[in-house]
Amino acid sequence: METNSIKLTQYSHGAGCGCKISPKVLDQILSTSLAMPDNDKLIVGNHSKDDAAVYDMGNGTALISTTDFFMPIVDDPYNFGRIASANAISDVYAMGGKPILAIAILGWPINVLAPEVAQKVIEGSRSICMEAGIPLAGGHSIDSPEPIFGLAVNGIVAIDNIKQNNTAQEGDVLFLTKKLGVGILTTAEKKGILKEAHAALAPNQMMQLNKAGEILGALNTVHAMTDVTGFGLLGHLTEMAEGSHLSATVTLANVPLITPELDAYIAQKSIPGGTGRNWESYGHKIEFAAGIDINRAKAILADPQTSGGLLVAVARDAADDIARLLSDLELYAVPIGTIGAKNDYAVLVN
């Protein structure tokens, strides 16, 4: 079997972070009446909806532990490995940490897809781990009906530098470091309507590491941080706002789009199924200002992102400095909204 002739997305029912279980269903799965014993070393765990677990090592440093895996979002196996790995490592960066070690998670339909194809996935993963400066130190594999790949990742962070998604403060300014529309473009590719000029946009963005998180973690003017993945911008911002007991406002015109032609794909109904699942989970918590095209706003802001950017809540008086820092890092540096007092809605789109 020629690996360059493989179209991995044909072998799975879902794609990337669009495979994620919806926030509403996930809440049901995680609910429990079992009282867990307190662990004073566990700084971040199931009590919050954060990106990773964080454990106090007792020396001023904490261990960050996370895992993420999904089914193919691109056809090329090497790029699938790179995207899945960048996505998993992102959770460490989103906590303000430095990744140190990765372990692979592989499910593979051995009787359908040759081992040589899986080897390309692993090679792609190794290449991203090298970019992050960490070893791919081992892993576990199973024979599964559909191809699945991801990583379990450990990182470290100074306890004073830990960033969570539920610590935003009133008056904070919001930044988003990557553009939206990955789910729309990958759906367009599946539908056979993606323009050749746009073919590399989503993969190239998804393979970008969120290294800025480690830098932002060291700044006390950065109050909260998370990465935007399968729940879309509105889902992850809702978690940030509600977790911080506040509300947020997003200025739609300032939200970065992966291509100016995104509206054309929306008009052709290139909208992933995850968008609808997301909206069903949290749509009742979103308010729209007069004049906003609600259907367009939902398609963009609830679009499931894979290996998306960092959503950062920054003290207002530090916003200009953060904008310059992001610009120097060649990341999107225009504020997309603010955090305000708690209202009847989680997020207002204006």
C-alpha positions as CSV (number, residue, x, y, z in Angstrom):
1,M,0.0,0.0,0.0
2,E,1.5,3.4,-1.1
3,T,1.4,5.7,1.9
4,N,1.1,8.8,-0.4
5,S,-2.2,7.4,-1.8
6,I,-3.9,7.0,1.5
7,K,-6.8,9.2,2.5
8,L,-7.0,8.7,6.2
9,T,-10.2,10.7,6.7
10,Q,-12.1,8.0,4.8
11,Y,-11.4,5.5,7.6
12,S,-13.0,7.5,10.5
13,H,-16.5,8.8,11.3
14,G,-15.1,12.0,12.9
15,A,-12.2,14.3,12.5
16,G,-9.8,16.0,14.9
17,C,-11.2,17.8,17.9
18,G,-14.6,17.7,16.1
19,C,-14.7,14.2,17.6
20,K,-14.9,15.6,21.1
21,I,-18.0,14.7,23.1
22,S,-20.1,17.8,23.5
23,P,-19.8,19.9,26.7
24,K,-23.4,19.0,27.7
25,V,-22.8,15.2,27.4
26,L,-19.4,15.5,28.9
27,D,-20.9,17.1,32.1
28,Q,-23.2,14.1,32.4
29,I,-20.4,11.6,32.0
30,L,-18.2,13.3,34.6
31,S,-20.9,13.8,37.2
32,T,-20.5,11.6,40.3
33,S,-21.8,11.2,43.8
34,L,-18.5,9.6,44.9
35,A,-16.7,11.7,47.4
36,M,-13.0,11.7,46.4
37,P,-10.4,12.2,49.2
38,D,-8.8,15.6,49.3
39,N,-5.3,15.8,47.9
40,D,-3.5,19.0,48.9
41,K,-0.9,18.4,46.3
42,L,-3.4,18.4,43.4
43,I,-3.6,22.1,42.4
44,V,-5.8,21.6,39.3
45,G,-8.0,18.5,38.8
46,N,-11.6,17.6,38.1
47,H,-13.0,20.4,40.2
48,S,-12.4,22.7,37.3
49,K,-12.8,22.5,33.5
50,D,-9.2,23.2,32.8
51,D,-6.8,22.0,30.1
52,A,-4.6,19.7,32.3
53,A,-4.0,18.3,35.7
54,V,-1.4,20.1,37.8
55,Y,0.4,18.5,40.8
56,D,2.6,20.3,43.4
57,M,6.0,18.7,43.4
58,G,6.9,20.4,46.7
59,N,9.8,22.4,45.5
60,G,8.1,25.4,44.0
61,T,7.5,23.5,40.8
62,A,4.4,21.7,39.6
63,L,3.9,18.7,37.2
64,I,1.4,19.3,34.4
65,S,-0.2,16.1,33.0
66,T,-2.5,15.9,30.1
67,T,-3.7,13.6,27.2
68,D,-5.4,14.2,23.9
69,F,-6.1,12.0,20.9
70,F,-8.5,11.9,18.0
71,M,-9.3,10.5,14.6
72,P,-7.7,11.9,11.4
73,I,-8.5,15.4,10.4
74,V,-6.3,15.3,7.3
75,D,-5.5,12.5,4.8
76,D,-1.7,12.7,5.0
77,P,-0.5,10.3,7.8
78,Y,2.7,12.3,8.5
79,N,0.7,15.5,8.9
80,F,-1.9,13.7,11.0
81,G,0.8,12.8,13.5
82,R,2.1,16.3,13.6
83,I,-1.3,17.9,14.1
84,A,-2.4,15.4,16.8
85,S,0.9,16.0,18.6
86,A,0.8,19.8,18.5
87,N,-2.7,19.6,19.7
88,A,-1.9,17.5,22.7
89,I,1.2,19.4,23.7
90,S,-0.8,22.6,23.6
91,D,-2.5,21.8,26.9
92,V,0.8,22.2,28.7
93,Y,1.4,25.5,27.0
94,A,-2.1,26.6,27.9
95,M,-1.3,26.1,31.6
96,G,1.8,28.3,31.2
97,G,4.1,25.4,31.3
98,K,7.1,23.8,29.5
99,P,6.6,20.3,28.0
100,I,9.2,17.8,29.0
101,L,8.0,14.3,27.9
102,A,5.4,12.7,25.6
103,I,4.0,9.2,25.3
104,A,2.1,8.1,22.2
105,I,-1.4,6.7,22.0
106,L,-2.2,4.7,18.9
107,G,-5.2,2.9,17.7
108,W,-4.9,1.3,14.3
109,P,-7.1,-0.9,12.1
110,I,-4.2,-3.3,11.2
111,N,-6.2,-5.3,8.7
112,V,-7.3,-2.2,6.8
113,L,-4.3,0.2,7.0
114,A,-0.7,-1.1,6.6
115,P,1.7,-0.6,9.5
116,E,3.8,1.6,7.2
117,V,1.0,4.2,7.3
118,A,1.0,4.1,11.1
119,Q,4.8,4.5,11.0
120,K,4.3,7.8,9.0
121,V,2.0,9.0,11.8
122,I,4.6,8.3,14.4
123,E,7.3,10.0,12.4
124,G,5.1,13.1,12.2
125,S,4.7,13.0,15.9
126,R,8.4,12.7,16.5
127,S,9.0,15.8,14.3
128,I,6.7,17.9,16.4
129,C,8.1,16.6,19.6
130,M,11.5,17.6,18.4
131,E,10.2,21.1,17.6
132,A,8.9,21.3,21.2
133,G,12.3,20.1,22.5
134,I,10.9,16.9,24.1
135,P,11.3,13.1,23.5
136,L,8.6,10.8,22.3
137,A,9.6,8.3,24.9
138,G,7.2,5.4,24.3
139,G,3.5,4.7,24.2
140,H,0.8,2.1,23.8
141,S,-1.0,0.8,20.7
142,I,-4.1,-1.3,20.1
143,D,-5.9,-2.8,17.1
144,S,-9.0,-0.6,16.6
145,P,-11.8,-0.2,14.1
146,E,-10.7,3.4,13.2
147,P,-7.3,5.1,13.2
148,I,-6.7,7.1,16.4
149,F,-3.6,9.0,17.5
150,G,-2.5,11.4,20.2
151,L,-0.2,11.9,23.1
152,A,0.0,11.9,26.9
153,V,2.2,14.8,27.7
154,N,3.9,15.9,30.9
155,G,5.3,19.4,31.6
156,I,6.6,21.5,34.4
157,V,5.7,25.0,35.6
158,A,6.7,27.3,38.4
159,I,3.7,27.3,40.7
160,D,3.5,31.1,40.6
161,N,3.3,30.9,36.8
162,I,0.4,28.4,36.5
163,K,-2.4,29.8,34.3
164,Q,-6.0,28.5,34.6
165,N,-9.1,29.1,32.6
166,N,-11.2,30.2,35.5
167,T,-9.1,33.1,36.9
168,A,-10.0,35.9,34.6
169,Q,-10.7,39.3,36.2
170,E,-13.2,42.0,35.5
171,G,-11.8,44.5,33.0
172,D,-9.5,42.0,31.3
173,V,-8.8,42.2,27.6
174,L,-9.1,39.0,25.5
175,F,-6.6,37.9,22.8
176,L,-6.8,34.9,20.5
177,T,-3.5,33.8,19.0
178,K,-4.7,31.7,16.0
179,K,-7.4,32.3,13.4
180,L,-10.8,30.5,13.4
181,G,-12.3,28.4,10.6
182,V,-10.3,25.1,10.7
183,G,-13.5,23.0,11.1
184,I,-15.1,24.8,8.2
185,L,-12.1,24.3,5.8
186,T,-11.6,20.6,6.7
187,T,-15.3,20.0,6.2
188,A,-15.1,21.8,2.8
189,E,-12.2,19.4,1.9
190,K,-14.4,16.4,2.8
191,K,-17.2,17.8,0.6
192,G,-14.8,18.3,-2.3
193,I,-15.3,22.1,-2.5
194,L,-12.1,23.3,-0.9
195,K,-10.2,25.6,-3.3
196,E,-6.7,24.5,-4.0
197,A,-5.3,27.8,-2.8
198,H,-6.8,27.1,0.6
199,A,-5.6,23.4,0.9
200,A,-2.6,24.2,3.2
201,L,-4.2,26.8,5.4
202,A,-5.8,24.6,8.0
203,P,-2.9,22.0,8.2
204,N,-0.2,24.6,8.5
205,Q,-2.0,26.4,11.3
206,M,-2.8,23.2,13.2
207,M,0.8,22.2,13.1
208,Q,1.9,25.4,14.8
209,L,3.0,24.9,18.4
210,N,1.5,27.3,21.0
211,K,4.9,28.0,22.5
212,A,3.8,31.5,23.4
213,G,2.0,29.9,26.4
214,E,5.2,29.3,28.2
215,I,6.2,33.0,27.8
216,L,2.8,34.3,28.7
217,G,2.8,32.0,31.8
218,A,5.7,34.0,33.3
219,L,3.7,37.3,33.2
220,N,1.5,38.2,36.2
221,T,-0.5,40.5,34.0
222,V,-1.9,37.4,32.2
223,H,-4.8,36.4,34.5
224,A,-6.3,33.4,32.6
225,M,-5.5,31.2,29.6
226,T,-6.8,28.2,27.7
227,D,-6.5,26.8,24.2
228,V,-9.5,26.9,21.8
229,T,-10.2,23.4,20.5
230,G,-13.3,21.2,19.9
231,F,-15.8,23.4,21.8
232,G,-15.1,26.4,19.6
233,L,-14.2,29.9,20.7
234,L,-17.6,30.4,22.4
235,G,-17.5,27.1,24.3
236,H,-14.0,27.7,25.7
237,L,-14.8,31.4,26.5
238,T,-18.0,30.4,28.2
239,E,-16.0,28.0,30.4
240,M,-13.6,30.9,31.2
241,A,-16.3,33.4,31.9
242,E,-18.5,31.1,34.0
243,G,-15.5,29.6,35.9
244,S,-14.4,33.1,36.8
245,H,-18.0,34.1,37.8
246,L,-18.0,36.8,35.2
247,S,-19.3,37.4,31.6
248,A,-17.5,38.1,28.4
249,T,-18.0,40.2,25.3
250,V,-16.6,39.3,21.8
251,T,-16.4,41.8,19.0
252,L,-17.1,39.6,15.9
253,A,-15.3,42.0,13.5
254,N,-12.1,41.6,15.5
255,V,-12.1,37.8,15.5
256,P,-9.4,36.5,13.1
257,L,-10.6,34.3,10.2
258,I,-8.4,31.7,8.5
259,T,-9.3,33.1,5.1
260,P,-11.5,36.1,4.0
261,E,-13.4,33.6,1.9
262,L,-14.7,31.7,4.9
263,D,-18.2,33.1,4.3
264,A,-18.3,31.5,0.9
265,Y,-17.8,28.1,2.5
266,I,-20.4,28.8,5.1
267,A,-22.8,29.7,2.3
268,Q,-22.2,26.3,0.8
269,K,-23.1,24.7,4.2
270,S,-19.6,23.6,4.9
271,I,-20.3,23.4,8.6
272,P,-19.0,20.4,10.7
273,G,-21.4,18.4,12.8
274,G,-19.6,19.5,15.9
275,T,-20.8,23.1,15.5
276,G,-24.4,22.0,16.0
277,R,-23.5,19.8,19.0
278,N,-21.6,22.7,20.5
279,W,-24.4,25.1,20.0
280,E,-26.9,22.7,21.5
281,S,-24.7,22.6,24.6
282,Y,-24.2,26.3,25.3
283,G,-26.2,28.3,22.8
284,H,-28.7,29.4,25.5
285,K,-25.8,31.1,27.3
286,I,-24.9,33.4,24.4
287,E,-26.4,36.8,23.6
288,F,-26.2,38.7,20.3
289,A,-26.2,42.4,19.8
290,A,-28.6,44.0,17.3
291,G,-27.4,43.8,13.8
292,I,-25.3,40.6,14.2
293,D,-25.8,37.9,11.6
294,I,-26.5,35.1,14.1
295,N,-26.2,32.2,11.7
296,R,-22.8,33.5,10.5
297,A,-21.7,34.2,14.0
298,K,-22.6,30.7,15.2
299,A,-20.9,29.0,12.2
300,I,-17.6,30.9,13.0
301,L,-17.6,31.1,16.8
302,A,-18.9,27.6,17.6
303,D,-16.7,26.0,14.9
304,P,-14.7,23.1,16.4
305,Q,-11.0,24.0,16.2
306,T,-8.2,21.4,16.2
307,S,-4.9,22.6,17.7
308,G,-6.4,26.0,18.0
309,G,-4.9,29.1,19.4
310,L,-4.5,30.4,23.0
311,L,-7.3,32.4,24.5
312,V,-5.7,34.9,26.9
313,A,-7.3,37.2,29.5
314,V,-4.9,40.1,30.2
315,A,-5.0,43.0,32.6
316,R,-6.3,46.1,30.7
317,D,-3.3,48.2,31.5
318,A,-1.0,45.5,30.1
319,A,-3.0,44.9,26.9
320,D,-0.7,47.1,24.7
321,D,2.4,45.3,26.0
322,I,0.9,41.9,25.3
323,A,-0.2,43.0,21.8
324,R,3.4,44.0,21.1
325,L,4.7,40.6,22.5
326,L,2.3,38.6,20.3
327,S,3.1,40.7,17.3
328,D,6.8,40.1,17.9
329,L,6.0,36.3,18.0
330,E,4.2,36.7,14.7
331,L,0.8,35.9,16.3
332,Y,-2.5,37.7,16.0
333,A,-2.3,40.7,18.2
334,V,-5.7,42.5,18.0
335,P,-7.9,42.2,21.1
336,I,-11.1,40.3,20.4
337,G,-13.1,41.2,23.4
338,T,-13.3,41.9,27.2
339,I,-14.2,40.3,30.5
340,G,-16.9,42.2,32.5
341,A,-19.2,41.9,35.4
342,K,-21.5,38.8,35.5
343,N,-24.6,39.2,33.5
344,D,-27.6,37.0,32.4
345,Y,-25.4,35.7,29.6
346,A,-22.0,34.1,29.6
347,V,-20.9,35.8,26.3
348,L,-22.2,38.7,24.4
349,V,-21.4,38.9,20.7
350,N,-21.4,42.4,19.3
